[in-house]
């Protein structure tokens, strides 16, 4: 079944069932990829080490979130 047919059938569902379907689809997109998570963890560790060793300068939170 192709995506267009799935959508056509999904639109026939009641509102609660469509919500369950949408929620499940969104959660499936948010599933973390272990390989990417490992890469980000290693990057965070490297940045923290560099900061603690004085090789990386921090930026104040107010500056980061300031509206520009």
Jmol script that loads the backbone (N, CA, C; Angstrom):
load data "model"
ATOM      1  N   UNK A   1       0.854  -1.175   0.000  1.00  0.00           N
ATOM      2  CA  UNK A   1       0.000   0.000   0.000  1.00  0.00           C
ATOM      3  C   UNK A   1       0.899   1.236   0.000  1.00  0.00           C
ATOM      4  N   UNK A   2       0.616   2.197  -0.861  1.00  0.00           N
ATOM      5  CA  UNK A   2       1.439   3.400  -0.921  1.00  0.00           C
ATOM      6  C   UNK A   2       0.937   4.457   0.075  1.00  0.00           C
ATOM      7  N   UNK A   3       1.727   5.491   0.252  1.00  0.00           N
ATOM      8  CA  UNK A   3       1.429   6.523   1.242  1.00  0.00           C
ATOM      9  C   UNK A   3       0.097   7.219   0.962  1.00  0.00           C
ATOM     10  N   UNK A   4      -0.210   7.453  -0.297  1.00  0.00           N
ATOM     11  CA  UNK A   4      -1.468   8.129  -0.638  1.00  0.00           C
ATOM     12  C   UNK A   4      -2.665   7.292  -0.210  1.00  0.00           C
ATOM     13  N   UNK A   5      -2.590   5.988  -0.406  1.00  0.00           N
ATOM     14  CA  UNK A   5      -3.688   5.093  -0.024  1.00  0.00           C
ATOM     15  C   UNK A   5      -3.809   5.034   1.496  1.00  0.00           C
ATOM     16  N   UNK A   6      -2.668   4.979   2.181  1.00  0.00           N
ATOM     17  CA  UNK A   6      -2.688   4.969   3.643  1.00  0.00           C
ATOM     18  C   UNK A   6      -3.346   6.244   4.161  1.00  0.00           C
ATOM     19  N   UNK A   7      -2.978   7.390   3.597  1.00  0.00           N
ATOM     20  CA  UNK A   7      -3.577   8.662   4.002  1.00  0.00           C
ATOM     21  C   UNK A   7      -5.081   8.662   3.745  1.00  0.00           C
ATOM     22  N   UNK A   8      -5.472   8.207   2.595  1.00  0.00           N
ATOM     23  CA  UNK A   8      -6.894   8.149   2.247  1.00  0.00           C
ATOM     24  C   UNK A   8      -7.665   7.325   3.273  1.00  0.00           C
ATOM     25  N   UNK A   9      -7.111   6.186   3.652  1.00  0.00           N
ATOM     26  CA  UNK A   9      -7.768   5.329   4.640  1.00  0.00           C
ATOM     27  C   UNK A   9      -7.722   5.955   6.030  1.00  0.00           C
ATOM     28  N   UNK A  10      -6.615   6.581   6.379  1.00  0.00           N
ATOM     29  CA  UNK A  10      -6.479   7.201   7.693  1.00  0.00           C
ATOM     30  C   UNK A  10      -7.493   8.325   7.884  1.00  0.00           C
ATOM     31  N   UNK A  11      -7.771   9.068   6.827  1.00  0.00           N
ATOM     32  CA  UNK A  11      -8.725  10.172   6.920  1.00  0.00           C
ATOM     33  C   UNK A  11     -10.153   9.688   7.157  1.00  0.00           C
ATOM     34  N   UNK A  12     -10.399   8.422   6.964  1.00  0.00           N
ATOM     35  CA  UNK A  12     -11.729   7.839   7.229  1.00  0.00           C
ATOM     36  C   UNK A  12     -11.910   7.491   8.708  1.00  0.00           C
ATOM     37  N   UNK A  13     -10.808   7.495   9.462  1.00  0.00           N
ATOM     38  CA  UNK A  13     -10.869   7.173  10.884  1.00  0.00           C
ATOM     39  C   UNK A  13     -11.497   8.304  11.674  1.00  0.00           C
ATOM     40  N   UNK A  14     -12.008   7.972  12.870  1.00  0.00           N
ATOM     41  CA  UNK A  14     -12.535   9.037  13.727  1.00  0.00           C
ATOM     42  C   UNK A  14     -11.366   9.843  14.296  1.00  0.00           C
ATOM     43  N   UNK A  15     -11.688  10.962  14.903  1.00  0.00           N
ATOM     44  CA  UNK A  15     -10.658  11.884  15.369  1.00  0.00           C
ATOM     45  C   UNK A  15      -9.704  11.241  16.375  1.00  0.00           C
ATOM     46  N   UNK A  16     -10.228  10.473  17.318  1.00  0.00           N
ATOM     47  CA  UNK A  16      -9.371   9.839  18.327  1.00  0.00           C
ATOM     48  C   UNK A  16      -8.414   8.855  17.669  1.00  0.00           C
ATOM     49  N   UNK A  17      -8.894   8.082  16.724  1.00  0.00           N
ATOM     50  CA  UNK A  17      -8.039   7.114  16.040  1.00  0.00           C
ATOM     51  C   UNK A  17      -6.983   7.807  15.197  1.00  0.00           C
ATOM     52  N   UNK A  18      -7.353   8.922  14.563  1.00  0.00           N
ATOM     53  CA  UNK A  18      -6.357   9.678  13.793  1.00  0.00           C
ATOM     54  C   UNK A  18      -5.281  10.233  14.705  1.00  0.00           C
ATOM     55  N   UNK A  19      -5.684  10.687  15.898  1.00  0.00           N
ATOM     56  CA  UNK A  19      -4.703  11.190  16.859  1.00  0.00           C
ATOM     57  C   UNK A  19      -3.726  10.086  17.249  1.00  0.00           C
ATOM     58  N   UNK A  20      -4.218   8.903  17.541  1.00  0.00           N
ATOM     59  CA  UNK A  20      -3.353   7.777  17.909  1.00  0.00           C
ATOM     60  C   UNK A  20      -2.384   7.472  16.775  1.00  0.00           C
ATOM     61  N   UNK A  21      -2.877   7.495  15.554  1.00  0.00           N
ATOM     62  CA  UNK A  21      -2.033   7.240  14.386  1.00  0.00           C
ATOM     63  C   UNK A  21      -0.947   8.307  14.247  1.00  0.00           C
ATOM     64  N   UNK A  22      -1.340   9.561  14.361  1.00  0.00           N
ATOM     65  CA  UNK A  22      -0.378  10.666  14.246  1.00  0.00           C
ATOM     66  C   UNK A  22       0.655  10.593  15.363  1.00  0.00           C
ATOM     67  N   UNK A  23       0.203  10.335  16.574  1.00  0.00           N
ATOM     68  CA  UNK A  23       1.116  10.243  17.710  1.00  0.00           C
ATOM     69  C   UNK A  23       2.140   9.135  17.484  1.00  0.00           C
ATOM     70  N   UNK A  24       1.692   8.000  17.008  1.00  0.00           N
ATOM     71  CA  UNK A  24       2.607   6.896  16.737  1.00  0.00           C
ATOM     72  C   UNK A  24       3.606   7.225  15.641  1.00  0.00           C
ATOM     73  N   UNK A  25       3.151   7.895  14.600  1.00  0.00           N
ATOM     74  CA  UNK A  25       4.052   8.277  13.514  1.00  0.00           C
ATOM     75  C   UNK A  25       5.101   9.281  13.989  1.00  0.00           C
ATOM     76  N   UNK A  26       4.668  10.277  14.748  1.00  0.00           N
ATOM     77  CA  UNK A  26       5.611  11.271  15.256  1.00  0.00           C
ATOM     78  C   UNK A  26       6.633  10.648  16.195  1.00  0.00           C
ATOM     79  N   UNK A  27       6.190   9.756  17.062  1.00  0.00           N
ATOM     80  CA  UNK A  27       7.125   9.094  17.970  1.00  0.00           C
ATOM     81  C   UNK A  27       8.141   8.262  17.196  1.00  0.00           C
ATOM     82  N   UNK A  28       7.709   7.681  16.077  1.00  0.00           N
ATOM     83  CA  UNK A  28       8.641   6.869  15.290  1.00  0.00           C
ATOM     84  C   UNK A  28       9.718   7.733  14.651  1.00  0.00           C
ATOM     85  N   UNK A  29       9.404   8.994  14.367  1.00  0.00           N
ATOM     86  CA  UNK A  29      10.389   9.910  13.795  1.00  0.00           C
ATOM     87  C   UNK A  29      11.366  10.413  14.844  1.00  0.00           C
ATOM     88  N   UNK A  30      10.941  10.443  16.095  1.00  0.00           N
ATOM     89  CA  UNK A  30      11.777  10.956  17.173  1.00  0.00           C
ATOM     90  C   UNK A  30      12.662   9.888  17.800  1.00  0.00           C
ATOM     91  N   UNK A  31      12.570   8.669  17.328  1.00  0.00           N
ATOM     92  CA  UNK A  31      13.368   7.594  17.916  1.00  0.00           C
ATOM     93  C   UNK A  31      14.851   7.900  17.721  1.00  0.00           C
ATOM     94  N   UNK A  32      15.611   7.891  18.817  1.00  0.00           N
ATOM     95  CA  UNK A  32      17.034   8.212  18.697  1.00  0.00           C
ATOM     96  C   UNK A  32      17.806   7.132  17.943  1.00  0.00           C
ATOM     97  N   UNK A  33      18.782   7.560  17.184  1.00  0.00           N
ATOM     98  CA  UNK A  33      19.679   6.648  16.480  1.00  0.00           C
ATOM     99  C   UNK A  33      20.895   6.455  17.377  1.00  0.00           C
ATOM    100  N   UNK A  34      21.133   5.238  17.872  1.00  0.00           N
ATOM    101  CA  UNK A  34      22.249   5.008  18.797  1.00  0.00           C
ATOM    102  C   UNK A  34      23.602   5.469  18.248  1.00  0.00           C
ATOM    103  N   UNK A  35      23.828   5.318  16.965  1.00  0.00           N
ATOM    104  CA  UNK A  35      25.104   5.737  16.376  1.00  0.00           C
ATOM    105  C   UNK A  35      25.266   7.254  16.464  1.00  0.00           C
ATOM    106  N   UNK A  36      24.200   7.978  16.147  1.00  0.00           N
ATOM    107  CA  UNK A  36      24.254   9.447  16.211  1.00  0.00           C
ATOM    108  C   UNK A  36      24.364   9.909  17.662  1.00  0.00           C
ATOM    109  N   UNK A  37      23.645   9.257  18.562  1.00  0.00           N
ATOM    110  CA  UNK A  37      23.737   9.603  19.984  1.00  0.00           C
ATOM    111  C   UNK A  37      25.170   9.429  20.490  1.00  0.00           C
ATOM    112  N   UNK A  38      25.840   8.372  20.064  1.00  0.00           N
ATOM    113  CA  UNK A  38      27.226   8.122  20.486  1.00  0.00           C
ATOM    114  C   UNK A  38      28.161   9.204  19.953  1.00  0.00           C
ATOM    115  N   UNK A  39      27.941   9.629  18.717  1.00  0.00           N
ATOM    116  CA  UNK A  39      28.760  10.697  18.124  1.00  0.00           C
ATOM    117  C   UNK A  39      28.582  11.997  18.909  1.00  0.00           C
ATOM    118  N   UNK A  40      27.316  12.345  19.226  1.00  0.00           N
ATOM    119  CA  UNK A  40      27.064  13.574  19.983  1.00  0.00           C
ATOM    120  C   UNK A  40      27.640  13.494  21.389  1.00  0.00           C
ATOM    121  N   UNK A  41      27.563  12.322  22.029  1.00  0.00           N
ATOM    122  CA  UNK A  41      28.126  12.169  23.370  1.00  0.00           C
ATOM    123  C   UNK A  41      29.635  12.383  23.340  1.00  0.00           C
ATOM    124  N   UNK A  42      30.296  11.813  22.352  1.00  0.00           N
ATOM    125  CA  UNK A  42      31.748  11.989  22.226  1.00  0.00           C
ATOM    126  C   UNK A  42      32.090  13.453  21.977  1.00  0.00           C
ATOM    127  N   UNK A  43      31.316  14.118  21.139  1.00  0.00           N
ATOM    128  CA  UNK A  43      31.541  15.536  20.852  1.00  0.00           C
ATOM    129  C   UNK A  43      31.372  16.374  22.117  1.00  0.00           C
ATOM    130  N   UNK A  44      30.343  16.076  22.886  1.00  0.00           N
ATOM    131  CA  UNK A  44      30.102  16.817  24.131  1.00  0.00           C
ATOM    132  C   UNK A  44      31.253  16.623  25.109  1.00  0.00           C
ATOM    133  N   UNK A  45      31.745  15.409  25.215  1.00  0.00           N
ATOM    134  CA  UNK A  45      32.877  15.138  26.103  1.00  0.00           C
ATOM    135  C   UNK A  45      34.119  15.903  25.655  1.00  0.00           C
ATOM    136  N   UNK A  46      34.364  15.947  24.347  1.00  0.00           N
ATOM    137  CA  UNK A  46      35.522  16.673  23.821  1.00  0.00           C
ATOM    138  C   UNK A  46      35.405  18.170  24.095  1.00  0.00           C
ATOM    139  N   UNK A  47      34.210  18.704  23.914  1.00  0.00           N
ATOM    140  CA  UNK A  47      34.004  20.134  24.164  1.00  0.00           C
ATOM    141  C   UNK A  47      34.172  20.464  25.644  1.00  0.00           C
ATOM    142  N   UNK A  48      33.632  19.613  26.519  1.00  0.00           N
ATOM    143  CA  UNK A  48      33.767  19.846  27.951  1.00  0.00           C
ATOM    144  C   UNK A  48      35.230  19.796  28.361  1.00  0.00           C
ATOM    145  N   UNK A  49      35.961  18.831  27.864  1.00  0.00           N
ATOM    146  CA  UNK A  49      37.389  18.716  28.173  1.00  0.00           C
ATOM    147  C   UNK A  49      38.145  19.962  27.698  1.00  0.00           C
ATOM    148  N   UNK A  50      37.855  20.408  26.469  1.00  0.00           N
ATOM    149  CA  UNK A  50      38.512  21.600  25.932  1.00  0.00           C
ATOM    150  C   UNK A  50      38.183  22.828  26.784  1.00  0.00           C
ATOM    151  N   UNK A  51      36.933  22.942  27.224  1.00  0.00           N
ATOM    152  CA  UNK A  51      36.534  24.071  28.067  1.00  0.00           C
ATOM    153  C   UNK A  51      37.300  24.043  29.388  1.00  0.00           C
ATOM    154  N   UNK A  52      37.339  22.877  30.008  1.00  0.00           N
ATOM    155  CA  UNK A  52      38.019  22.751  31.301  1.00  0.00           C
ATOM    156  C   UNK A  52      39.520  23.001  31.194  1.00  0.00           C
ATOM    157  N   UNK A  53      40.083  22.704  30.039  1.00  0.00           N
ATOM    158  CA  UNK A  53      41.524  22.932  29.822  1.00  0.00           C
ATOM    159  C   UNK A  53      41.818  24.345  29.334  1.00  0.00           C
ATOM    160  N   UNK A  54      40.768  25.164  29.154  1.00  0.00           N
ATOM    161  CA  UNK A  54      40.957  26.540  28.721  1.00  0.00           C
ATOM    162  C   UNK A  54      41.172  26.696  27.220  1.00  0.00           C
ATOM    163  N   UNK A  55      40.918  25.650  26.463  1.00  0.00           N
ATOM    164  CA  UNK A  55      41.080  25.719  25.005  1.00  0.00           C
ATOM    165  C   UNK A  55      39.794  26.133  24.305  1.00  0.00           C
ATOM    166  N   UNK A  56      38.723  26.274  25.058  1.00  0.00           N
ATOM    167  CA  UNK A  56      37.424  26.639  24.489  1.00  0.00           C
ATOM    168  C   UNK A  56      36.781  27.640  25.429  1.00  0.00           C
ATOM    169  N   UNK A  57      36.327  28.752  24.884  1.00  0.00           N
ATOM    170  CA  UNK A  57      35.724  29.799  25.693  1.00  0.00           C
ATOM    171  C   UNK A  57      34.213  29.624  25.732  1.00  0.00           C
ATOM    172  N   UNK A  58      33.646  29.823  26.895  1.00  0.00           N
ATOM    173  CA  UNK A  58      32.201  29.739  27.049  1.00  0.00           C
ATOM    174  C   UNK A  58      31.521  31.033  26.612  1.00  0.00           C
ATOM    175  N   UNK A  59      30.222  30.935  26.346  1.00  0.00           N
ATOM    176  CA  UNK A  59      29.410  32.090  25.974  1.00  0.00           C
ATOM    177  C   UNK A  59      28.285  32.191  27.007  1.00  0.00           C
ATOM    178  N   UNK A  60      28.091  33.365  27.613  1.00  0.00           N
ATOM    179  CA  UNK A  60      27.032  33.512  28.610  1.00  0.00           C
ATOM    180  C   UNK A  60      25.652  33.173  28.021  1.00  0.00           C
ATOM    181  N   UNK A  61      24.833  32.517  28.843  1.00  0.00           N
ATOM    182  CA  UNK A  61      23.500  32.103  28.406  1.00  0.00           C
ATOM    183  C   UNK A  61      22.693  33.293  27.883  1.00  0.00           C
ATOM    184  N   UNK A  62      22.797  34.437  28.554  1.00  0.00           N
ATOM    185  CA  UNK A  62      22.030  35.612  28.128  1.00  0.00           C
ATOM    186  C   UNK A  62      22.412  36.014  26.708  1.00  0.00           C
ATOM    187  N   UNK A  63      23.683  35.878  26.368  1.00  0.00           N
ATOM    188  CA  UNK A  63      24.132  36.221  25.032  1.00  0.00           C
ATOM    189  C   UNK A  63      23.625  35.219  24.009  1.00  0.00           C
ATOM    190  N   UNK A  64      23.633  33.953  24.370  1.00  0.00           N
ATOM    191  CA  UNK A  64      23.181  32.897  23.452  1.00  0.00           C
ATOM    192  C   UNK A  64      21.699  33.081  23.119  1.00  0.00           C
ATOM    193  N   UNK A  65      20.890  33.374  24.135  1.00  0.00           N
ATOM    194  CA  UNK A  65      19.443  33.463  23.946  1.00  0.00           C
ATOM    195  C   UNK A  65      18.934  34.873  23.686  1.00  0.00           C
ATOM    196  N   UNK A  66      19.836  35.839  23.537  1.00  0.00           N
ATOM    197  CA  UNK A  66      19.416  37.223  23.292  1.00  0.00           C
ATOM    198  C   UNK A  66      18.734  37.327  21.929  1.00  0.00           C
ATOM    199  N   UNK A  67      17.651  38.061  21.909  1.00  0.00           N
ATOM    200  CA  UNK A  67      16.938  38.288  20.648  1.00  0.00           C
ATOM    201  C   UNK A  67      17.771  39.222  19.778  1.00  0.00           C
ATOM    202  N   UNK A  68      17.886  38.870  18.537  1.00  0.00           N
ATOM    203  CA  UNK A  68      18.679  39.690  17.622  1.00  0.00           C
ATOM    204  C   UNK A  68      17.803  40.290  16.570  1.00  0.00           C
TER     205      UNK A  68
END
end "model"
wireframe off; spacefill off
backbone 0.3
color backbone group
